[in-house]
């Protein structure tokens, strides 16, 4: 799960636990005092399982994990080939690379502490994910 996902989960879980404790203290019946914290705990566990499932079993969740990993480690191991509009190879880079932009005919990326920008080109990027 991403750092943002953990923060959201902990916030919601803290609110649910606080609600459960509040109801347990304020409720007059014994059944409400016992059932409310248990129900809140079950909801927290279900929320955790749902969020873990989302991040491990959906494409957008897995992309979020890869994006976070790339951000925290300053890029991913990849091979980048930059081509002209005619298909001629301009440059090739291999190593830990962080691509910042690849839109509208230009590419912007960091490689070995240097920033590269190519205009009017095509980019082929091959990354090893999860390896």
N, C-alpha and C positions, 0 to 999 in steps of 0.2 A: 504494500500500500504506500502511496506517496506521503510525503510529509504533510501536505495540505489535507489529505484524506484522514490522517491520524489526528490532526488538529480538530477537524470537523467532528470526527467520531468522539474524541474526548470531551468536546464542548457539549454535544448532545447527550452523551452518557452522564456527564456531571449534572446537567439540568434534570435528567430523568431520575438520577439518584437523589438529588436534592428534593425533587417533587415527592418521591417515595418516602423519604424520611419525614418531610413536612406532613404528609397525610398520615403517616404512622403515629406521629406525635399528636396531631390534632383530632384524629378520628375517635369517635366514641365507642364504636363497636370493635370487638376483638378481631372479628373476621376482616374488617377493613385494615386494621393495623398490621395484620399478617399478610394479607393478599396483595396489597398495593406495592410494598417493596419487592415482593417476589415477581409480580407482573412487570414492574419497571426493570428488574434485573434480567428477566427473560427478553424484554424488548431490546435492552442493551446488547445481549448476546446475539439476538437475531440481526440487529443492525451491524454488528461486527462481522458476522458470517456473510451477510449480504454485501458489505463493502469489500471484503476479501474476495468474494466470488467475482464481483465486478472488475476489480483490478487484475485478477488472474485469468478470467475467462471471456473477456470482451476485448475487441480490437482497440476501442478507444481507451480502455483501462490499461492495456498493455503499452499503447503508445505513450500514455502519461508516465508510466514507469520508465520507459526508455528515454523520454525527454528529460525526466528528472535525473536519471543516471548520467546522461550526456552533459547536462548542465553542471552537475556536481563534480564531474571528473574532467571538465574542460574539453569535451569532445568525445568522439568515438573513434576506435580503430577503423579506418576506412581507406579506400582508394578512390581518388577523384581524378577524373580525366576531363580536361576542358578542350572543347572543339570549336572551330570556327563554324560559320553558317554553311560553309562548303563541306564540312566534315573532316577538315585537317586538324590533327592533334596540335594544340598550342602548348599545353603543359600537363604534367601528371604528378600527383602528390600522393604519398602513401604514409600513413601514420595516424596519430591522434589529431583529428581535425574537427573543428566546431564550425558548422555551416550556419551563418547568420541570416543569409538571404539568398533566394534563388527565384527571382520573380522579374518578369518584364524584360528578359534578355540579358540580365546580369547576374553574377554570383558574387557573394561576399563571404569570406571564411577566414578563420585563424588557423595558421599552421606553424608550429614551432615558434610561437611568440610573435609571428609576423602576420599582418593583415593583408589579404589579397583580394582584389576586386577585378573582375573581368566583365567587360561589356560586350553586347552583341555576340553571345556565344551560347553553346549548349554544354551542359554539364552531365557527366555520368558519375554517379556516386554509388559505390558498393561498400556496404558496411556489414561487419560481422556482429550480429545481435545475439546476445545470450551465449556467447562462446567463450 
